[in-house]
Amino acid sequence: MTDDLDPQAPADLESDAREGADLVEIRLDVLVEPEPDRSSGLSDIFGPFFNAIVAPKECWEALDAKPILSIWIAVWIAVVSTGFAIYNLPIMQRVMIDSIRVSARAQGSEFAPGELQQMQDLMMMGSTVVIYLSGIFVLIWLVIKALAIWFLGASMGSSAVTFGRAFGVAAAAEVIRSLIYNTYVTVILNINPPEIRRPEDAATVTPTLGLDLAFSGPNTPVWMHTILARIDLFVLWQAALIAFGCVGVMKLSKGQGITVATILWLFGTVFAVGAAWLGSLGF
């Protein structure tokens, strides 16, 4: 009887049992569907906007994988910018009225009470309409900046340069202005509202964190004040985001990214100086 026993039988039975267990596990894996990742939707909606500030590298990675996420950044920029503009509307209306009154006095004229009230009513109505449309203006500005980044990046020969990716870089950089800078402006306007005593003061009412705080005074020419104000924490922060965004999203080299950011800064500075100079002349 000993010869009839198969010494391998227990091992075969154990192997069959393991295979059966594996088969059951596989079938259970098929029957049980994995739970969807519910956090990915909210991450796509809010993540790139806030990561542009707290985790830029993750922002660039997300925009590199899904350039379409830049649309969400643009939406939040428009919403946040409009909210701040509405909140600061009364102060800015007063600043504009004071600016017109001081400019008129500098030219030797004075408004009659009825004319001044009529002008105030028209300005308030016009500024209110502009403020509520500010989100649209911000989006138009984003498109213009994206076109500039797209053109500059494409001229440097990168095959990854598309308008969608350039728009993502522009939108992520604009988060600094829409959220951080607007918060700073709101605090300053409410703590220390600007005063207009001469036409040139109209060009200096916007708060900055630039060299103008240390090197600009009452006798500083408007054009010089504007240049100093452009060497500003928020402006330079934006420029840095554009430079590294060009590297992470549009696959430019670091030198090319810095070149794109520098050209945009120079263009913005020339435009700001021209606008401030014309404003000081009463245009």
Secondary structure, DSSP 8 states (H G I E B T S, - for coil): -GGGS-TTHHHHHHHHHHHHHHHHHHHHHHHS-----THHHHHHHHHHHHHHHH-HHHHHHHHHH-GGGHHHHHHHHHHHHHHHHHHTHHHHHHHHHHHHHHHHHHTT----HHHHHHHHHHHHHHHHHHHHTHHHHHHHHHHHHHHHHHHHHHHTT-TT--HHHHHHHHHHHHHIIIIIIHHHHHHHHHHS----SSGGGGGG-S---BTHHHH--TTS-HHHHHHHHHSBHHHHHHHHHHHHHHHHTT---HHHHHHHHHHHHHHHHHHHHHHHHHHHTT-
